[in-house]
Amino acid sequence: MIACVDLFCGVGGLTHGLIHGGVKVVAGIDVDQDCSFPYEENNPGAIFLGRDVRSLSGKTLRSLWAATDHRYTLLAGCAPCQPFSTYSRKGRTSRTDTKWDLVADFGRLVKESRPDFVTMENVPQLLDHPIFEKFLNSLRGYHVWHKAVECSQYGVPQTRKRLVLLASRLGPIALASPSVVKENRPSTVRIAISHLNRLEAGTSDPVDPLHSACRLSELNLRRIRASRPGGTWRDWNKSLIAKCHRKDSGDTYPSVYGRMEWDALAPTITTQSFGYGNGRFGHPEQDRAITLREAAILQTFPAEYRFLRPGEHLRFSVLGRLIGNAVPVRIGEIVAEAFLTAIRQTNDSQARRTPNGIPWSLTNSPETITKCDGPDQFHYFDSVSRPPMAVPKTKAGAKKSHPQQTRAKKKA
């Protein structure tokens, strides 16, 4: 029903979720060749194209969609978020990072290819950057919804807040509320990873090479043995505390060298989550940092997701980056459900149209209008006028003219 091209696809977190949710992903595009094997190995039918998004054109995307017999098209993407992330010092200070331009290129490709649907995932800090407004301006002619979503509310076992944007040329669209999502259940570190084999620091599972734990120095072994789940380095004997943490001023980062808690959410999985000193990435009870497999599962990748070719050497820094940068698979599933729901609603409303051909669902939809009371942001991007127009808040049940009808009345 929907054919998708996934920009900045990485190892396939978003793609895998979309496929599982019922979307046909025809291709993933990323400049990082390390993504090639895991992307194609785990997502049958989707090809990996090692291309720089800046070199693509709308014609390229349309040719990928044309190779399928699907009726609707979707352009998805998560441009590199490091320039905007609070986890990056450079992201908090630099205003010249060229990766910011990739969001603009995403918008350019939307305008050139005109897919039926668009989705973007990124860090919430993007909302405060001028490039986001520029991206919104590329969505004229689309109904747009965006919100900073707490992923744990959709079953992702970590505290990961992300900006999710959905756009549709068919009509209003929104991510389903966590309370109504099918098979939505809370998750914890225990539920996610407690079944995996025990390991010591510096060892690997003989069956699963991704289930490998980094070595720890003697000092860090003493530190993790002195750490309790949910605690901080402030609980240690003074002899174990790093010199930089003994200062009265400056950044202290109390969560570094911390252990996770079994019956709580994991912290945000980052590109450095395999390192004990990089955050609260200590195992809840074993004296080691979490493994790459555990990090992947906390990102809701299936336990059988293959990241390594047979016999391939494990590179912690490379795989840590690929796993930490991924869109959680579960979020891809929820996004797919939103687009399929939008199609069903459009099909249901085809027989009920106004005299000038506009679906009643676009002219009088109390449900859509009243949702504006919350942090959800709804827009209708008119194809002629320049600024985006937020859907006005009205009393439930009140009729509100569609922008096209308003202009028609003025002309009359």
C-alpha positions in Angstrom: 0.0 0.0 0.0 2.9 2.4 0.9 6.3 2.4 -0.7 9.0 4.1 1.4 12.5 5.5 0.8 14.4 6.0 4.1 17.0 8.8 4.0 19.9 8.6 6.6 18.8 5.0 7.1 21.7 3.9 9.3 21.5 0.2 10.2 17.8 0.2 9.7 16.0 1.0 13.0 13.3 3.1 11.4 13.1 0.9 8.3 12.7 -2.3 10.4 9.9 -0.7 12.4 8.1 0.5 9.2 8.3 -2.9 7.6 7.0 -4.6 10.8 4.2 -2.0 10.8 3.1 -2.8 7.3 5.0 -0.4 5.1 7.0 -1.6 2.1 10.5 0.0 2.3 12.2 -0.2 -1.1 15.5 1.5 -0.3 17.6 3.0 2.5 20.1 5.7 1.7 23.1 6.6 3.8 26.7 7.8 3.2 28.1 5.4 5.8 29.1 2.1 4.2 29.3 0.4 7.6 25.5 0.3 7.5 25.2 -1.7 4.3 25.4 -5.3 5.7 23.1 -4.9 8.7 20.6 -2.8 6.7 20.1 -5.3 3.9 20.6 -8.5 6.0 17.8 -7.7 8.3 15.4 -5.9 5.9 14.6 -8.2 3.0 13.4 -6.4 -0.1 15.0 -3.1 0.9 18.2 -2.2 -1.0 21.0 -0.1 0.6 22.3 2.8 -1.5 25.6 4.3 -0.3 24.9 7.9 -1.4 25.3 11.3 0.1 21.8 12.7 0.4 23.1 16.1 -0.9 23.7 14.4 -4.3 20.2 13.0 -4.7 17.3 14.5 -6.7 13.6 14.0 -6.6 13.9 12.1 -9.9 16.0 9.5 -8.1 13.4 9.0 -5.4 10.5 8.8 -7.9 12.3 6.1 -9.8 12.7 4.1 -6.7 9.0 4.4 -5.9 8.0 3.7 -9.5 9.7 0.2 -9.3 6.8 -0.9 -7.1 3.1 -1.2 -7.6 2.2 0.6 -4.3 -0.3 3.4 -4.5 1.1 5.7 -1.9 4.7 7.0 -1.4 6.5 7.9 1.8 9.8 9.8 2.3 11.3 9.1 5.8 14.5 10.3 7.4 16.4 11.2 10.5 19.1 13.6 9.6 22.2 13.4 11.9 21.2 15.0 15.1 24.6 15.6 16.8 24.5 19.3 15.8 21.4 19.8 17.8 21.9 17.3 20.7 22.4 18.3 24.3 24.8 15.3 24.5 27.2 17.1 22.2 29.3 20.0 23.4 29.7 21.0 19.8 26.0 20.9 19.3 25.5 23.3 22.2 28.0 25.9 21.0 28.7 25.6 17.2 26.5 27.3 14.7 28.5 26.3 11.6 28.2 22.5 11.5 27.5 21.5 7.9 25.4 18.6 9.0 22.6 21.1 9.8 22.3 21.5 6.0 21.2 17.9 5.7 17.8 18.9 7.2 17.5 21.5 4.4 18.4 18.9 1.8 15.6 16.6 3.2 13.2 19.5 2.6 14.5 20.1 -0.9 13.9 16.4 -1.7 10.4 16.7 -0.4 9.7 19.6 -2.7 11.3 17.8 -5.7 9.6 14.4 -5.2 6.2 15.3 -3.6 5.6 12.1 -1.8 2.1 11.4 -0.3 3.6 11.2 3.2 6.7 12.5 5.0 8.1 11.5 8.4 11.1 12.9 10.3 12.7 11.9 13.6 15.2 14.1 15.4 16.1 15.6 18.8 13.6 18.1 20.3 16.3 20.8 20.2 15.7 21.0 16.4 12.4 22.8 17.2 14.4 25.9 18.3 16.6 26.1 15.3 15.8 28.2 12.2 16.5 25.2 9.9 13.3 23.6 11.3 11.1 26.5 10.2 12.8 26.2 6.8 11.9 22.5 6.7 8.3 23.3 7.6 8.1 25.7 4.7 9.0 22.8 2.3 5.8 21.1 3.4 3.3 23.4 1.7 0.3 21.4 0.6 0.7 19.0 3.5 -1.2 18.5 6.7 1.6 18.4 9.3 1.8 17.2 12.9 4.8 17.3 15.1 5.5 16.7 18.8 8.4 16.0 21.2 7.6 12.4 22.1 8.8 10.4 25.1 9.6 7.1 23.5 9.1 5.2 26.7 5.4 5.8 26.5 5.3 3.6 23.4 7.2 0.7 25.0 10.9 1.8 24.4 12.7 0.8 27.6 14.8 4.0 27.9 14.3 7.7 28.6 14.5 8.9 25.0 12.7 12.1 24.0 12.5 12.7 20.3 10.8 15.1 17.9 8.5 13.1 15.6 7.0 14.8 12.5 4.3 13.4 10.3 3.0 15.0 7.1 0.2 13.9 4.7 -1.2 15.2 1.5 -4.4 13.2 2.1 -5.6 15.0 5.2 -5.0 15.5 8.9 -2.6 13.1 10.6 -1.2 12.5 14.0 0.7 9.9 16.0 -1.7 7.8 18.1 -1.9 8.5 21.7 0.0 5.9 23.8 -3.2 5.0 25.6 -4.8 3.7 22.4 -1.8 2.0 20.7 -2.2 -1.7 20.2 0.2 -4.0 22.0 1.6 -1.0 23.9 3.2 -2.0 27.1 5.6 -0.5 29.6 9.1 -1.9 29.6 12.1 -1.8 32.0 15.7 -2.8 31.9 14.8 -6.1 33.5 12.2 -7.0 31.0 14.5 -6.0 28.1 17.9 -7.6 28.9 17.8 -9.8 32.0 17.5 -13.0 29.9 20.9 -12.6 28.3 23.9 -14.6 29.4 26.1 -13.4 32.2 29.4 -11.9 31.2 32.5 -10.5 32.9 34.2 -7.3 31.7 36.3 -8.0 28.6 34.5 -11.2 27.6 32.1 -12.2 24.9 29.2 -14.6 24.5 30.5 -17.5 22.4 27.2 -17.7 20.4 26.5 -13.9 20.0 29.6 -11.8 19.3 27.6 -8.6 19.7 27.0 -9.6 23.3 30.5 -8.5 24.3 31.6 -6.3 27.2 34.4 -3.8 27.2 37.4 -4.4 29.4 37.7 -2.4 32.6 40.8 -1.1 34.3 41.5 -2.2 37.8 40.4 1.2 39.1 37.1 1.1 37.2 36.5 -2.4 38.5 36.8 -1.1 42.0 34.5 1.8 41.1 31.7 -0.4 39.6 31.9 -2.8 42.6 31.4 0.2 44.8 28.4 1.4 42.8 24.8 0.7 43.5 22.0 0.6 40.9 20.7 4.2 40.5 23.5 5.7 42.6 26.3 8.0 41.6 30.0 8.4 42.1 29.2 10.6 45.1 28.5 7.4 47.0 32.1 6.2 46.6 35.1 6.4 48.9 37.0 9.6 48.1 40.0 7.6 46.8 37.8 6.3 43.9 36.5 9.7 42.8 38.1 11.2 39.6 40.0 14.4 40.1 37.7 16.3 37.8 34.8 15.4 40.0 36.4 16.7 43.2 36.3 20.3 42.0 33.7 22.7 43.5 32.9 24.2 40.1 32.5 23.0 36.6 30.7 20.1 35.0 30.4 17.1 37.3 28.0 14.8 35.4 26.8 12.7 38.4 25.4 10.0 36.1 28.8 8.9 34.7 30.1 5.7 36.2 26.5 4.8 37.3 24.7 1.6 37.2 21.3 1.1 35.6 18.3 -0.1 37.7 16.5 -3.3 36.9 13.0 -2.1 37.4 13.4 1.4 35.8 14.0 2.7 32.3 17.5 2.8 30.9 19.1 6.2 30.2 19.1 7.5 26.7 21.3 5.0 24.7 24.1 7.0 23.1 26.9 6.3 20.7 29.1 5.6 23.7 26.8 3.5 25.8 29.3 0.5 25.8 31.6 2.5 28.0 31.2 2.4 31.8 32.5 6.0 32.3 30.3 7.5 29.6 27.1 7.7 31.5 24.8 5.5 33.5 25.8 2.5 31.4 26.9 0.1 34.1 25.0 -3.2 34.2 22.5 -3.4 37.1 24.3 -6.2 38.9 27.2 -7.5 36.8 30.5 -5.7 37.2 30.7 -4.3 33.6 29.2 -1.9 31.2 26.3 -3.0 29.1 27.1 -4.8 25.9 26.4 -3.7 22.3 23.6 -6.4 22.1 22.1 -5.0 25.3 22.3 -1.5 23.9 20.6 -2.7 20.7 17.8 -4.4 22.6 17.2 -1.2 24.6 16.8 0.5 21.2 14.1 -2.2 20.6 16.1 -4.0 17.9 15.1 -7.7 17.9 17.6 -9.9 19.7 18.4 -11.7 16.5 19.2 -8.5 14.5 22.5 -9.1 12.8 25.1 -6.3 12.8 28.2 -8.3 11.9 29.1 -10.5 8.9 30.3 -14.0 9.8 33.8 -13.7 11.1 33.8 -9.9 11.1 35.9 -8.2 13.8 33.9 -6.4 16.4 34.6 -2.7 16.5 33.0 -1.1 19.6 33.2 2.5 18.5 31.7 1.8 15.0 28.8 -0.4 16.2 28.2 1.8 19.3 27.8 4.8 16.9 25.4 2.9 14.6 23.3 1.6 17.4 23.2 4.8 19.4 22.2 6.9 16.3 19.4 4.5 15.3 15.7 5.3 15.5 14.2 2.8 17.9 12.4 0.1 16.0 9.3 0.5 18.1 8.9 4.1 17.0 9.0 3.0 13.3 6.1 0.6 14.0 4.0 3.4 15.6 4.8 5.8 12.7 3.7 3.1 10.2 0.4 2.7 12.1 -0.3 6.4 11.8 0.1 6.4 8.0 -2.0 3.3 7.5 -4.7 4.8 9.8 -4.7 8.0 7.7 -5.2 6.0 4.5 -8.1 4.0 6.0 -9.7 7.3 7.2 -9.3 8.8 3.8 -10.9 5.8 2.1 -13.8 5.9 4.5 -14.5 9.6 3.8 -14.3 9.3 0.0 -18.1 9.0 -0.3 -18.8 12.0 1.9 -17.5 15.1 0.2 -18.6 18.7 0.1 -20.0 20.1 -3.1 -16.6 21.6 -4.1 -14.9 18.2 -3.6 -13.2 18.8 -0.3 -13.7 15.8 2.2 -15.9 16.7 5.1 -13.0 15.3 7.4 -11.0 18.4 6.4 -13.7 21.0 6.9 -15.2 19.9 10.2 -13.1 17.6 12.4 -13.7 18.4 16.1 -11.2 15.6 17.1 -8.4 17.2 15.1 -9.1 20.7 16.3 -9.5 20.0 20.0 -6.2 18.1 20.1 -4.5 21.5 19.8 -5.0 22.0 23.5 -1.9 19.9 24.2 1.7 20.1 23.0 0.8 18.4 19.7 1.3 20.9 16.8 -1.0 20.7 13.8 -0.5 22.8 10.7 -2.1 23.0 7.3 0.6 24.2 4.8 -1.2 26.0 2.1 0.3 25.5 -1.4 0.1 29.2 -2.2 0.5 31.3 0.9 3.9 31.5 2.5 3.6 31.0 6.3 2.3 27.8 7.8 -1.1 28.1 9.3 -1.8 26.4 12.7 -5.1 24.7 12.9 -7.2 27.0 15.1 -8.6 25.9 18.4 -12.4 25.9 18.6 -15.0 24.5 20.8 -15.6 20.8 20.2 -18.2 20.2 17.5 -17.9 23.7 16.0 -17.6 24.0 12.2 -14.5 25.5 10.9 -13.9 26.4 7.3 -11.0 24.8 5.4 -8.4 27.4 4.2 -9.4 26.7 0.6 -13.1 27.5 1.4 -12.1 30.8 3.2 -10.3 32.0 0.1 -13.2 31.0 -2.1 -15.6 33.1 0.0 -13.3 36.2 -0.2 -13.1 35.9 -4.0 -16.9 35.7 -4.2 
